[in-house]
Amino acid sequence: MPNRPVIRPATAEDADACATVYAPYVRDTAISFEAEPPGPVEMAERIAAARERHAWLVAVGPGGEVLGYAYGGPWKSREAYAWTCEVSVYLAPSAQGRGLGRALYEALFAELVARGMVVAVAGMTVPNEASAALHRALGFSEVGTFRGVGWKHGAWRDVTWFRRALVEAPPDGPRD
């Protein structure tokens, strides 16, 4: 398909567009627990940090516009968690419901496996059935819900966590 979005690694030049995609999630929903949308400078720093050990990918439309992004980052700071990453995907409203979240995640998972990741986890504010359905469709299993752990838009919010093996865990430990 000639008009199919291109998925590629994000660069600092994508920071403004990623910030634009993300801002409505911060301002208008409880999907993100951030209080203020990050600007382009902070988003560029986040992209650089994710790319050090994990990955940050963007989906770019035929006109060069960023339609969405997915990234992996550290889940916890302790050394034993080094092969587990937290993943997220965000899409512009015009890009939702077209399979782009799945395509971004599949490309992200391949990149994370190439970087030695073994497990991906994802946390989502509930309710968010679209996100839960995407994660289940991609092989994530629900592992539990933390009740009332975030306060946003005048209510306590629950967060449900999902887990997916990216590769079969080596029985003798991770490969560096």
C-alpha positions in Angstrom: 0.0 0.0 0.0 1.6 3.3 -1.0 -0.1 5.3 1.7 0.8 3.0 4.5 2.6 4.7 7.4 6.3 4.2 7.8 7.5 3.0 11.2 11.0 4.2 12.1 13.2 5.1 15.1 12.3 8.4 16.6 14.8 11.3 16.6 15.0 14.6 18.4 13.3 16.2 15.4 10.1 14.1 16.2 9.8 15.5 19.7 7.4 18.3 18.9 5.1 16.0 17.0 5.2 13.3 19.7 4.4 16.0 22.3 1.4 17.1 20.2 0.2 13.5 20.0 0.6 13.0 23.7 -0.8 16.3 25.0 -4.5 15.4 24.8 -3.9 12.2 26.8 -2.5 14.3 29.6 -4.9 17.2 29.4 -8.2 15.5 28.6 -8.0 12.0 30.0 -6.9 10.0 33.0 -4.9 7.7 30.6 -1.8 9.5 31.6 -1.2 10.5 35.2 1.0 13.5 34.2 -0.5 16.8 35.2 1.0 18.9 32.4 1.9 17.9 28.9 5.7 17.8 28.3 7.0 20.2 25.7 9.3 19.4 22.8 12.5 19.8 24.8 11.4 17.3 27.5 10.0 15.0 24.9 13.4 15.0 23.0 15.1 14.1 26.3 12.6 11.2 26.8 13.3 10.0 23.3 17.0 10.0 23.8 16.8 8.3 27.2 14.5 5.5 25.8 16.9 4.9 22.8 19.9 4.4 25.1 18.9 0.9 26.1 15.3 0.4 24.8 13.6 2.0 21.8 11.2 4.7 20.7 9.5 4.4 17.3 7.2 6.7 15.4 4.7 6.0 12.7 4.9 8.6 10.0 2.1 9.2 7.5 2.5 9.8 3.8 2.6 13.6 4.3 5.4 13.2 6.9 3.1 13.7 9.9 3.7 11.6 13.0 0.6 9.6 13.6 1.7 7.9 16.8 4.6 6.4 18.7 5.5 3.5 20.9 8.4 3.2 23.3 10.0 0.9 25.8 11.8 2.0 29.0 13.0 0.6 32.3 10.3 -0.9 34.5 12.3 -0.7 37.8 15.7 0.5 38.6 17.1 -2.6 40.3 19.6 -4.6 38.3 17.5 -7.8 38.4 14.8 -6.1 36.3 17.2 -5.1 33.5 15.6 -7.5 31.0 12.1 -6.3 31.7 10.8 -3.1 30.1 7.7 -1.0 30.4 6.0 -0.2 27.1 3.4 2.3 25.9 1.8 3.4 22.7 0.0 6.6 21.8 -1.8 7.5 18.6 -3.3 10.7 17.2 -7.1 10.6 17.2 -7.1 10.4 13.4 -4.9 7.2 13.5 -6.9 5.2 16.0 -8.8 2.1 15.0 -6.6 1.4 11.9 -4.2 -1.2 13.3 -1.4 1.3 13.8 -1.1 0.6 17.5 -0.5 -3.1 16.8 2.0 -2.3 14.0 3.9 0.1 16.3 4.0 -2.4 19.1 5.1 -5.3 16.9 8.0 -3.3 15.5 8.8 -2.1 19.0 8.9 -5.7 20.3 11.3 -6.8 17.6 13.6 -3.9 18.5 13.4 -4.7 22.2 14.2 -8.4 21.6 17.2 -7.3 19.5 18.3 -5.3 22.6 18.1 -8.2 24.9 14.7 -7.6 26.5 12.8 -10.7 27.8 9.6 -9.3 29.2 7.3 -6.3 28.5 4.9 -4.9 31.0 2.2 -2.3 30.5 0.1 -0.4 33.0 -3.1 1.3 32.1 -5.7 3.4 33.8 -9.0 1.7 33.9 -11.4 1.8 32.3 -9.6 1.8 29.0 -11.0 -1.1 27.0 -9.4 -0.2 23.7 -5.9 -0.4 25.3 -6.8 -3.6 27.2 -8.1 -5.2 24.0 -4.9 -4.2 22.1 -2.7 -5.6 24.8 -4.6 -8.9 25.0 -4.6 -9.2 21.2 -0.8 -8.9 21.3 -0.4 -11.7 23.9 -0.3 -9.7 27.1 -1.9 -11.3 30.2 -3.5 -9.3 32.9 -1.6 -9.7 36.2 -3.4 -7.4 38.6 -5.0 -4.1 39.4 -3.8 -1.5 41.9 -6.9 0.2 43.3 -7.0 3.9 43.8 -3.4 4.6 43.2 -3.7 7.8 41.2 -5.8 11.0 41.6 -6.7 12.7 38.3 -9.7 14.7 37.1 -11.4 14.6 40.5 -11.4 10.9 41.1 -9.1 8.1 42.4 -8.0 5.9 39.5 -7.1 2.2 39.3 -4.2 0.9 37.2 -4.2 -2.6 35.7 -0.9 -4.2 34.8 -0.3 -6.6 31.9 2.7 -8.8 31.1 4.0 -10.4 27.9 7.1 -12.5 27.3 9.0 -11.2 24.4 11.1 -14.3 24.1 11.3 -17.5 26.1 13.4 -16.7 29.2 16.7 -18.5 29.0 16.8 -21.1 31.8 20.4 -20.2 32.7 19.8 -16.5 32.9 19.7 -13.5 30.5 22.0 -13.0 27.6 23.9 -9.8 27.8 
